[in-house]
């Protein structure tokens, strides 16, 4: 039995351990025990995305929390960052999200926030995990006679939209802009169209009819092909693609070209610097960021700090270094002056703020940054041994790195949320990058692939 927590909560296939109703109930008990021991009138906020297993897990977690004498505020279908905000807004002791983010519908997971809306430290995660792994949790609530109540949080969408609108200037308007949205059949399928049309944009939307099974299916921030075509066909000024729980944003410019997280971060850093709002003149990203971002930041006189993969680690380094902007190429973008976690809708508003303030289309704003050709291959694996201990893989990595020299780089790592090994290569040309990435991926497949 392996570790429960990955890079972003507990995640796996729904109705299989650890994403079962039983484990969800026990997680509810343990979370209530850890976060509400010294609290009068304790309460925990729960949200979920649109996948079919959300109802089952939501009610199981709520039952576990209530068994500990703790009240539950059910926010319903809401973006993950909205739960971070609503936890603070409601004065709750913790926030919990039933979501597997960008994963397919058959996966699900449990993400956690503390009372301040931040993801948990490794120490607290370890404490929760140890309690869950030590056996049944029924003893935690054996003496509790006053169980918790469940209340629906009916105005969560409006509270969150009001919060988002406060992140941009009071005179901010999208009048005259045509905005195309890909809601990934996920948590923002109603909220995103309401937000952007309410700010004056002419909104066109795709993938906003969730049925429990189509979340992230060939759509959203990981699959922008449909949105790229939609932008071109409809003459939109920008396309905005979110993932299933909307903590990620990937954009599409007016010509139908994908604009990834690194590029959005560069635009944000440049704009904040111009507004004298880029604290410590610093942007924080991860080791997965494109080489081109680092070069563009250097040319722009902006400092760059690099963290491990995961928006939790980006946030930790931001707090350590005193940065207000950081994120990942995958589209997790944190504006720490406004929000405590990656927020796709907030990142979209800040991107549109830069566009409207500069009176420039998105394609022009990204010209100063040149992306190096990058290839990422995900290989399903049956186990996750240390890469360095597998001679056939480490040897292939060494050979590729030698051939690339200073004209590229290699990064091979395991996913923290799926049973996969991610092989990423950047190089001087698409052809070489593809070739080298395939070589390493083949070695991984042969050694530990399913």
One Martini backbone bead per residue (centre of mass of N, CA, C, O) as a GRO file, in nm:
protein
  450
    1UNK     BB    1   0.090   0.040   0.028
    2UNK     BB    2   0.091   0.353  -0.059
    3UNK     BB    3   0.088   0.668  -0.089
    4UNK     BB    4  -0.172   0.896  -0.076
    5UNK     BB    5  -0.017   1.153  -0.132
    6UNK     BB    6   0.041   1.382  -0.364
    7UNK     BB    7   0.080   1.688  -0.520
    8UNK     BB    8  -0.271   1.688  -0.504
    9UNK     BB    9  -0.355   1.494  -0.298
   10UNK     BB   10  -0.600   1.256  -0.336
   11UNK     BB   11  -0.570   0.993  -0.593
   12UNK     BB   12  -0.796   0.809  -0.827
   13UNK     BB   13  -0.999   0.555  -0.877
   14UNK     BB   14  -1.316   0.525  -0.863
   15UNK     BB   15  -1.400   0.267  -0.639
   16UNK     BB   16  -1.094   0.268  -0.559
   17UNK     BB   17  -0.833   0.242  -0.392
   18UNK     BB   18  -0.880   0.541  -0.211
   19UNK     BB   19  -1.164   0.606  -0.387
   20UNK     BB   20  -1.380   0.561  -0.150
   21UNK     BB   21  -1.636   0.581   0.066
   22UNK     BB   22  -1.479   0.482   0.311
   23UNK     BB   23  -1.231   0.672   0.286
   24UNK     BB   24  -1.390   0.933   0.283
   25UNK     BB   25  -1.509   0.908   0.564
   26UNK     BB   26  -1.235   0.889   0.713
   27UNK     BB   27  -1.128   1.158   0.610
   28UNK     BB   28  -1.340   1.332   0.743
   29UNK     BB   29  -1.267   1.260   1.032
   30UNK     BB   30  -0.967   1.342   1.029
   31UNK     BB   31  -0.998   1.634   0.939
   32UNK     BB   32  -1.174   1.717   1.178
   33UNK     BB   33  -0.968   1.641   1.396
   34UNK     BB   34  -0.727   1.827   1.300
   35UNK     BB   35  -0.900   2.121   1.255
   36UNK     BB   36  -1.126   2.117   1.533
   37UNK     BB   37  -1.019   2.092   1.837
   38UNK     BB   38  -1.013   2.438   1.896
   39UNK     BB   39  -1.331   2.474   1.814
   40UNK     BB   40  -1.603   2.668   1.782
   41UNK     BB   41  -1.826   2.588   1.572
   42UNK     BB   42  -1.749   2.388   1.353
   43UNK     BB   43  -1.633   2.403   0.996
   44UNK     BB   44  -1.675   2.267   0.654
   45UNK     BB   45  -1.591   2.295   0.320
   46UNK     BB   46  -1.763   2.169   0.019
   47UNK     BB   47  -1.654   2.064  -0.304
   48UNK     BB   48  -1.705   2.016  -0.670
   49UNK     BB   49  -1.724   1.859  -0.954
   50UNK     BB   50  -1.879   1.683  -1.247
   51UNK     BB   51  -1.831   1.407  -1.170
   52UNK     BB   52  -2.008   1.119  -1.101
   53UNK     BB   53  -1.853   1.058  -0.810
   54UNK     BB   54  -1.908   1.315  -0.635
   55UNK     BB   55  -2.158   1.246  -0.468
   56UNK     BB   56  -2.053   1.005  -0.312
   57UNK     BB   57  -1.804   1.151  -0.179
   58UNK     BB   58  -1.940   1.392  -0.052
   59UNK     BB   59  -2.127   1.229   0.145
   60UNK     BB   60  -1.905   1.072   0.286
   61UNK     BB   61  -1.741   1.305   0.397
   62UNK     BB   62  -1.974   1.445   0.547
   63UNK     BB   63  -2.027   1.211   0.741
   64UNK     BB   64  -1.752   1.214   0.878
   65UNK     BB   65  -1.766   1.502   0.984
   66UNK     BB   66  -2.036   1.479   1.143
   67UNK     BB   67  -1.933   1.246   1.339
   68UNK     BB   68  -1.747   1.492   1.483
   69UNK     BB   69  -1.937   1.756   1.525
   70UNK     BB   70  -1.930   1.880   1.228
   71UNK     BB   71  -1.995   2.111   1.005
   72UNK     BB   72  -2.146   2.153   0.673
   73UNK     BB   73  -2.060   2.321   0.365
   74UNK     BB   74  -2.232   2.309   0.063
   75UNK     BB   75  -2.126   2.423  -0.264
   76UNK     BB   76  -2.085   2.229  -0.480
   77UNK     BB   77  -2.026   2.331  -0.789
   78UNK     BB   78  -1.675   2.416  -0.783
   79UNK     BB   79  -1.397   2.561  -0.784
   80UNK     BB   80  -1.120   2.518  -0.614
   81UNK     BB   81  -1.051   2.827  -0.554
   82UNK     BB   82  -1.331   2.885  -0.430
   83UNK     BB   83  -1.284   2.719  -0.170
   84UNK     BB   84  -1.054   2.882  -0.064
   85UNK     BB   85  -1.225   3.140  -0.035
   86UNK     BB   86  -1.479   3.028   0.127
   87UNK     BB   87  -1.323   2.945   0.376
   88UNK     BB   88  -1.253   3.233   0.455
   89UNK     BB   89  -1.533   3.369   0.435
   90UNK     BB   90  -1.672   3.153   0.652
   91UNK     BB   91  -1.473   3.069   0.883
   92UNK     BB   92  -1.340   2.806   0.837
   93UNK     BB   93  -1.130   2.524   0.912
   94UNK     BB   94  -1.188   2.402   0.618
   95UNK     BB   95  -1.120   2.267   0.286
   96UNK     BB   96  -1.299   2.062   0.035
   97UNK     BB   97  -1.221   1.872  -0.269
   98UNK     BB   98  -1.393   1.700  -0.529
   99UNK     BB   99  -1.113   1.609  -0.733
  100UNK     BB  100  -0.912   1.544  -1.056
  101UNK     BB  101  -0.908   1.780  -1.239
  102UNK     BB  102  -0.753   1.676  -1.546
  103UNK     BB  103  -0.875   1.418  -1.527
  104UNK     BB  104  -1.064   1.174  -1.588
  105UNK     BB  105  -1.376   1.072  -1.482
  106UNK     BB  106  -1.277   0.797  -1.329
  107UNK     BB  107  -1.152   0.997  -1.155
  108UNK     BB  108  -1.053   1.101  -0.819
  109UNK     BB  109  -1.055   1.337  -0.528
  110UNK     BB  110  -0.870   1.505  -0.249
  111UNK     BB  111  -0.872   1.836  -0.146
  112UNK     BB  112  -0.685   2.068   0.072
  113UNK     BB  113  -0.763   2.329   0.315
  114UNK     BB  114  -0.709   2.567   0.515
  115UNK     BB  115  -0.842   2.842   0.679
  116UNK     BB  116  -0.655   3.029   0.466
  117UNK     BB  117  -0.646   2.866   0.173
  118UNK     BB  118  -0.418   2.656   0.201
  119UNK     BB  119  -0.223   2.424   0.136
  120UNK     BB  120  -0.068   2.163   0.266
  121UNK     BB  121   0.164   2.047   0.443
  122UNK     BB  122   0.359   1.777   0.481
  123UNK     BB  123   0.305   1.735   0.784
  124UNK     BB  124  -0.006   1.726   0.771
  125UNK     BB  125  -0.034   1.506   0.563
  126UNK     BB  126   0.116   1.293   0.732
  127UNK     BB  127  -0.082   1.293   0.968
  128UNK     BB  128  -0.330   1.205   0.807
  129UNK     BB  129  -0.210   0.949   0.682
  130UNK     BB  130  -0.140   0.799   0.947
  131UNK     BB  131  -0.434   0.780   1.046
  132UNK     BB  132  -0.546   0.623   0.798
  133UNK     BB  133  -0.324   0.378   0.813
  134UNK     BB  134  -0.392   0.273   1.125
  135UNK     BB  135  -0.702   0.246   1.077
  136UNK     BB  136  -0.984   0.266   1.200
  137UNK     BB  137  -1.195   0.570   1.299
  138UNK     BB  138  -1.435   0.522   1.504
  139UNK     BB  139  -1.302   0.616   1.779
  140UNK     BB  140  -1.321   0.931   1.732
  141UNK     BB  141  -1.671   0.919   1.764
  142UNK     BB  142  -1.789   0.748   2.007
  143UNK     BB  143  -1.860   1.007   2.216
  144UNK     BB  144  -2.042   1.145   2.001
  145UNK     BB  145  -2.373   1.308   2.008
  146UNK     BB  146  -2.312   1.581   1.852
  147UNK     BB  147  -2.379   1.619   1.545
  148UNK     BB  148  -2.358   1.735   1.244
  149UNK     BB  149  -2.445   1.965   0.990
  150UNK     BB  150  -2.610   2.032   0.675
  151UNK     BB  151  -2.534   2.306   0.447
  152UNK     BB  152  -2.626   2.517   0.198
  153UNK     BB  153  -2.428   2.713  -0.030
  154UNK     BB  154  -2.605   2.930  -0.235
  155UNK     BB  155  -2.387   3.200  -0.282
  156UNK     BB  156  -2.101   3.116  -0.394
  157UNK     BB  157  -2.083   3.226  -0.684
  158UNK     BB  158  -2.123   3.529  -0.615
  159UNK     BB  159  -1.892   3.564  -0.416
  160UNK     BB  160  -1.668   3.482  -0.617
  161UNK     BB  161  -1.723   3.694  -0.836
  162UNK     BB  162  -1.678   3.940  -0.657
  163UNK     BB  163  -1.385   3.870  -0.591
  164UNK     BB  164  -1.275   3.875  -0.884
  165UNK     BB  165  -1.354   4.175  -0.952
  166UNK     BB  166  -1.148   4.292  -0.728
  167UNK     BB  167  -0.877   4.222  -0.904
  168UNK     BB  168  -0.976   4.461  -1.070
  169UNK     BB  169  -1.042   4.742  -1.183
  170UNK     BB  170  -1.328   4.935  -1.158
  171UNK     BB  171  -1.308   5.009  -1.490
  172UNK     BB  172  -1.332   4.732  -1.591
  173UNK     BB  173  -1.362   4.619  -1.941
  174UNK     BB  174  -1.511   4.403  -2.220
  175UNK     BB  175  -1.596   4.586  -2.426
  176UNK     BB  176  -1.576   4.448  -2.761
  177UNK     BB  177  -1.509   4.162  -2.670
  178UNK     BB  178  -1.429   3.836  -2.793
  179UNK     BB  179  -1.502   3.542  -2.596
  180UNK     BB  180  -1.366   3.221  -2.568
  181UNK     BB  181  -1.492   2.916  -2.415
  182UNK     BB  182  -1.349   2.637  -2.221
  183UNK     BB  183  -1.507   2.436  -1.962
  184UNK     BB  184  -1.458   2.114  -1.964
  185UNK     BB  185  -1.715   2.011  -1.832
  186UNK     BB  186  -1.703   2.175  -1.558
  187UNK     BB  187  -1.705   2.394  -1.281
  188UNK     BB  188  -1.747   2.660  -1.507
  189UNK     BB  189  -2.006   2.628  -1.695
  190UNK     BB  190  -2.153   2.889  -1.558
  191UNK     BB  191  -1.954   3.100  -1.437
  192UNK     BB  192  -1.784   3.203  -1.678
  193UNK     BB  193  -2.003   3.330  -1.859
  194UNK     BB  194  -2.106   3.524  -1.639
  195UNK     BB  195  -1.846   3.683  -1.585
  196UNK     BB  196  -1.774   3.790  -1.881
  197UNK     BB  197  -2.052   3.909  -1.955
  198UNK     BB  198  -2.066   4.098  -1.698
  199UNK     BB  199  -1.803   4.265  -1.832
  200UNK     BB  200  -1.902   4.284  -2.165
  201UNK     BB  201  -1.867   4.038  -2.317
  202UNK     BB  202  -1.860   3.834  -2.600
  203UNK     BB  203  -1.984   3.510  -2.557
  204UNK     BB  204  -1.830   3.195  -2.635
  205UNK     BB  205  -1.922   2.841  -2.595
  206UNK     BB  206  -1.761   2.540  -2.488
  207UNK     BB  207  -1.792   2.278  -2.291
  208UNK     BB  208  -2.100   2.329  -2.106
  209UNK     BB  209  -2.221   1.998  -2.081
  210UNK     BB  210  -2.240   1.819  -1.828
  211UNK     BB  211  -2.259   1.434  -1.753
  212UNK     BB  212  -2.002   1.301  -1.574
  213UNK     BB  213  -1.807   1.200  -1.845
  214UNK     BB  214  -1.686   1.479  -2.011
  215UNK     BB  215  -1.462   1.559  -1.844
  216UNK     BB  216  -1.178   1.652  -2.030
  217UNK     BB  217  -1.286   1.554  -2.311
  218UNK     BB  218  -1.122   1.688  -2.555
  219UNK     BB  219  -1.066   1.932  -2.345
  220UNK     BB  220  -0.938   2.209  -2.241
  221UNK     BB  221  -0.613   2.274  -2.127
  222UNK     BB  222  -0.510   1.988  -2.274
  223UNK     BB  223  -0.736   2.044  -2.525
  224UNK     BB  224  -0.724   2.308  -2.771
  225UNK     BB  225  -0.820   2.248  -3.063
  226UNK     BB  226  -1.120   2.337  -3.057
  227UNK     BB  227  -1.066   2.629  -2.964
  228UNK     BB  228  -0.888   2.720  -3.197
  229UNK     BB  229  -1.109   2.685  -3.411
  230UNK     BB  230  -1.327   2.860  -3.273
  231UNK     BB  231  -1.172   3.125  -3.286
  232UNK     BB  232  -1.141   3.138  -3.593
  233UNK     BB  233  -1.448   3.100  -3.677
  234UNK     BB  234  -1.539   3.360  -3.468
  235UNK     BB  235  -1.336   3.598  -3.424
  236UNK     BB  236  -1.178   3.597  -3.171
  237UNK     BB  237  -0.966   3.757  -2.931
  238UNK     BB  238  -1.006   3.505  -2.727
  239UNK     BB  239  -0.902   3.208  -2.553
  240UNK     BB  240  -1.039   3.002  -2.275
  241UNK     BB  241  -0.888   2.732  -2.086
  242UNK     BB  242  -1.006   2.490  -1.869
  243UNK     BB  243  -1.027   2.281  -1.621
  244UNK     BB  244  -1.230   2.088  -1.427
  245UNK     BB  245  -1.143   2.294  -1.158
  246UNK     BB  246  -1.009   2.576  -1.246
  247UNK     BB  247  -0.673   2.595  -1.177
  248UNK     BB  248  -0.648   2.633  -1.492
  249UNK     BB  249  -0.471   2.804  -1.773
  250UNK     BB  250  -0.532   2.829  -2.127
  251UNK     BB  251  -0.462   2.998  -2.425
  252UNK     BB  252  -0.588   3.186  -2.718
  253UNK     BB  253  -0.529   3.350  -2.981
  254UNK     BB  254  -0.659   3.529  -3.255
  255UNK     BB  255  -0.510   3.295  -3.449
  256UNK     BB  256  -0.517   3.004  -3.281
  257UNK     BB  257  -0.289   3.006  -3.068
  258UNK     BB  258  -0.124   2.869  -2.822
  259UNK     BB  259  -0.113   2.975  -2.466
  260UNK     BB  260   0.085   2.918  -2.216
  261UNK     BB  261   0.175   2.946  -1.894
  262UNK     BB  262   0.452   3.083  -1.940
  263UNK     BB  263   0.335   3.315  -2.114
  264UNK     BB  264   0.134   3.426  -1.907
  265UNK     BB  265   0.349   3.487  -1.692
  266UNK     BB  266   0.512   3.689  -1.859
  267UNK     BB  267   0.291   3.895  -1.900
  268UNK     BB  268   0.235   3.942  -1.598
  269UNK     BB  269   0.520   4.036  -1.516
  270UNK     BB  270   0.545   4.274  -1.708
  271UNK     BB  271   0.294   4.428  -1.608
  272UNK     BB  272   0.369   4.452  -1.307
  273UNK     BB  273   0.632   4.603  -1.353
  274UNK     BB  274   0.501   4.851  -1.492
  275UNK     BB  275   0.313   4.890  -1.215
  276UNK     BB  276   0.489   4.836  -0.958
  277UNK     BB  277   0.387   4.506  -0.859
  278UNK     BB  278   0.664   4.339  -0.862
  279UNK     BB  279   0.774   4.180  -0.620
  280UNK     BB  280   1.114   4.168  -0.624
  281UNK     BB  281   1.129   4.118  -0.928
  282UNK     BB  282   0.951   3.827  -0.929
  283UNK     BB  283   0.951   3.491  -1.064
  284UNK     BB  284   0.777   3.176  -1.016
  285UNK     BB  285   0.878   2.847  -1.107
  286UNK     BB  286   0.955   2.549  -1.267
  287UNK     BB  287   1.142   2.290  -1.404
  288UNK     BB  288   0.925   2.285  -1.657
  289UNK     BB  289   1.011   2.529  -1.776
  290UNK     BB  290   1.094   2.706  -2.033
  291UNK     BB  291   1.380   2.836  -2.149
  292UNK     BB  292   1.248   3.093  -2.277
  293UNK     BB  293   1.160   3.227  -2.015
  294UNK     BB  294   1.433   3.288  -1.886
  295UNK     BB  295   1.536   3.466  -2.123
  296UNK     BB  296   1.305   3.678  -2.119
  297UNK     BB  297   1.346   3.772  -1.828
  298UNK     BB  298   1.634   3.870  -1.862
  299UNK     BB  299   1.569   4.081  -2.089
  300UNK     BB  300   1.351   4.223  -1.872
  301UNK     BB  301   1.470   4.231  -1.572
  302UNK     BB  302   1.376   3.950  -1.437
  303UNK     BB  303   1.345   3.751  -1.183
  304UNK     BB  304   1.428   3.389  -1.117
  305UNK     BB  305   1.252   3.116  -0.967
  306UNK     BB  306   1.288   2.758  -0.875
  307UNK     BB  307   1.082   2.477  -0.847
  308UNK     BB  308   0.910   2.230  -0.788
  309UNK     BB  309   0.661   2.033  -0.876
  310UNK     BB  310   0.393   2.223  -0.793
  311UNK     BB  311   0.196   2.469  -0.658
  312UNK     BB  312   0.285   2.429  -0.364
  313UNK     BB  313   0.594   2.490  -0.424
  314UNK     BB  314   0.558   2.762  -0.543
  315UNK     BB  315   0.432   2.896  -0.295
  316UNK     BB  316   0.662   2.849  -0.096
  317UNK     BB  317   0.870   3.019  -0.259
  318UNK     BB  318   0.713   3.280  -0.264
  319UNK     BB  319   0.713   3.320   0.045
  320UNK     BB  320   1.022   3.312   0.083
  321UNK     BB  321   1.085   3.545  -0.155
  322UNK     BB  322   0.847   3.755  -0.205
  323UNK     BB  323   0.618   3.678  -0.409
  324UNK     BB  324   0.319   3.741  -0.638
  325UNK     BB  325   0.427   3.550  -0.880
  326UNK     BB  326   0.322   3.219  -1.000
  327UNK     BB  327   0.398   2.894  -1.175
  328UNK     BB  328   0.284   2.688  -1.449
  329UNK     BB  329   0.273   2.560  -1.767
  330UNK     BB  330  -0.012   2.415  -1.715
  331UNK     BB  331  -0.172   2.687  -1.557
  332UNK     BB  332  -0.075   2.746  -1.285
  333UNK     BB  333  -0.179   3.057  -1.122
  334UNK     BB  334  -0.035   3.291  -0.884
  335UNK     BB  335  -0.199   3.561  -0.705
  336UNK     BB  336  -0.107   3.652  -0.389
  337UNK     BB  337  -0.268   3.927  -0.353
  338UNK     BB  338  -0.557   3.751  -0.402
  339UNK     BB  339  -0.453   3.442  -0.380
  340UNK     BB  340  -0.374   3.097  -0.250
  341UNK     BB  341  -0.408   2.982  -0.549
  342UNK     BB  342  -0.476   2.841  -0.824
  343UNK     BB  343  -0.650   3.055  -1.085
  344UNK     BB  344  -0.810   3.066  -1.381
  345UNK     BB  345  -0.998   3.317  -1.368
  346UNK     BB  346  -0.794   3.517  -1.256
  347UNK     BB  347  -0.583   3.483  -1.482
  348UNK     BB  348  -0.775   3.580  -1.706
  349UNK     BB  349  -0.823   3.866  -1.599
  350UNK     BB  350  -0.520   3.954  -1.598
  351UNK     BB  351  -0.478   3.912  -1.899
  352UNK     BB  352  -0.703   4.113  -1.989
  353UNK     BB  353  -0.584   4.356  -1.848
  354UNK     BB  354  -0.327   4.372  -2.018
  355UNK     BB  355  -0.460   4.396  -2.295
  356UNK     BB  356  -0.633   4.656  -2.240
  357UNK     BB  357  -0.405   4.843  -2.131
  358UNK     BB  358  -0.219   4.796  -2.401
  359UNK     BB  359  -0.380   4.759  -2.667
  360UNK     BB  360  -0.320   4.438  -2.723
  361UNK     BB  361  -0.277   4.160  -2.858
  362UNK     BB  362  -0.173   3.851  -2.767
  363UNK     BB  363   0.041   3.806  -2.996
  364UNK     BB  364   0.212   4.057  -2.906
  365UNK     BB  365   0.270   3.997  -2.598
  366UNK     BB  366   0.447   3.717  -2.683
  367UNK     BB  367   0.700   3.800  -2.866
  368UNK     BB  368   0.940   3.814  -2.641
  369UNK     BB  369   0.877   3.498  -2.645
  370UNK     BB  370   1.067   3.198  -2.699
  371UNK     BB  371   0.998   2.879  -2.771
  372UNK     BB  372   1.112   2.584  -2.713
  373UNK     BB  373   1.122   2.289  -2.817
  374UNK     BB  374   0.871   2.054  -2.691
  375UNK     BB  375   0.857   1.723  -2.534
  376UNK     BB  376   0.583   1.514  -2.408
  377UNK     BB  377   0.588   1.191  -2.241
  378UNK     BB  378   0.355   0.949  -2.129
  379UNK     BB  379   0.406   0.667  -1.907
  380UNK     BB  380   0.284   0.384  -1.813
  381UNK     BB  381   0.326   0.241  -1.484
  382UNK     BB  382   0.388  -0.021  -1.235
  383UNK     BB  383   0.620   0.164  -1.115
  384UNK     BB  384   0.848   0.387  -0.883
  385UNK     BB  385   1.148   0.392  -0.924
  386UNK     BB  386   1.445   0.506  -0.920
  387UNK     BB  387   1.585   0.621  -1.203
  388UNK     BB  388   1.895   0.587  -1.122
  389UNK     BB  389   1.849   0.254  -1.081
  390UNK     BB  390   1.808   0.247  -1.406
  391UNK     BB  391   2.028   0.187  -1.646
  392UNK     BB  392   1.866   0.213  -1.924
  393UNK     BB  393   1.770   0.504  -1.855
  394UNK     BB  394   2.019   0.665  -1.751
  395UNK     BB  395   2.185   0.619  -2.008
  396UNK     BB  396   1.995   0.763  -2.211
  397UNK     BB  397   2.000   1.036  -2.073
  398UNK     BB  398   2.305   1.085  -2.094
  399UNK     BB  399   2.324   1.076  -2.405
  400UNK     BB  400   2.128   1.308  -2.466
  401UNK     BB  401   2.266   1.530  -2.301
  402UNK     BB  402   2.530   1.520  -2.464
  403UNK     BB  403   2.399   1.592  -2.746
  404UNK     BB  404   2.271   1.866  -2.656
  405UNK     BB  405   2.392   2.017  -2.433
  406UNK     BB  406   2.321   2.374  -2.444
  407UNK     BB  407   2.045   2.312  -2.645
  408UNK     BB  408   1.918   2.162  -2.386
  409UNK     BB  409   1.686   1.931  -2.211
  410UNK     BB  410   1.618   1.699  -1.931
  411UNK     BB  411   1.304   1.551  -1.793
  412UNK     BB  412   1.252   1.295  -1.543
  413UNK     BB  413   0.928   1.203  -1.406
  414UNK     BB  414   0.690   1.153  -1.178
  415UNK     BB  415   0.376   1.147  -1.114
  416UNK     BB  416   0.165   1.275  -0.845
  417UNK     BB  417  -0.140   1.168  -0.983
  418UNK     BB  418  -0.013   0.929  -1.161
  419UNK     BB  419   0.085   0.620  -1.327
  420UNK     BB  420   0.353   0.806  -1.432
  421UNK     BB  421   0.599   0.894  -1.677
  422UNK     BB  422   0.780   1.193  -1.744
  423UNK     BB  423   0.900   1.302  -2.065
  424UNK     BB  424   1.127   1.581  -2.111
  425UNK     BB  425   1.218   1.774  -2.408
  426UNK     BB  426   1.463   2.011  -2.509
  427UNK     BB  427   1.537   2.179  -2.828
  428UNK     BB  428   1.643   2.314  -3.139
  429UNK     BB  429   1.430   2.104  -3.265
  430UNK     BB  430   1.156   1.919  -3.328
  431UNK     BB  431   1.301   1.664  -3.433
  432UNK     BB  432   1.510   1.622  -3.206
  433UNK     BB  433   1.315   1.626  -2.969
  434UNK     BB  434   1.148   1.384  -3.055
  435UNK     BB  435   1.375   1.174  -3.073
  436UNK     BB  436   1.482   1.190  -2.779
  437UNK     BB  437   1.216   1.137  -2.632
  438UNK     BB  438   1.164   0.856  -2.753
  439UNK     BB  439   1.413   0.713  -2.647
  440UNK     BB  440   1.344   0.742  -2.345
  441UNK     BB  441   1.054   0.631  -2.351
  442UNK     BB  442   1.135   0.347  -2.446
  443UNK     BB  443   1.306   0.279  -2.199
  444UNK     BB  444   1.077   0.304  -1.994
  445UNK     BB  445   0.885   0.098  -2.118
  446UNK     BB  446   1.077  -0.147  -2.098
  447UNK     BB  447   1.135  -0.132  -1.783
  448UNK     BB  448   0.821  -0.004  -1.647
  449UNK     BB  449   0.599  -0.065  -1.825
  450UNK     BB  450   0.268  -0.187  -1.887
   0.00000   0.00000   0.00000
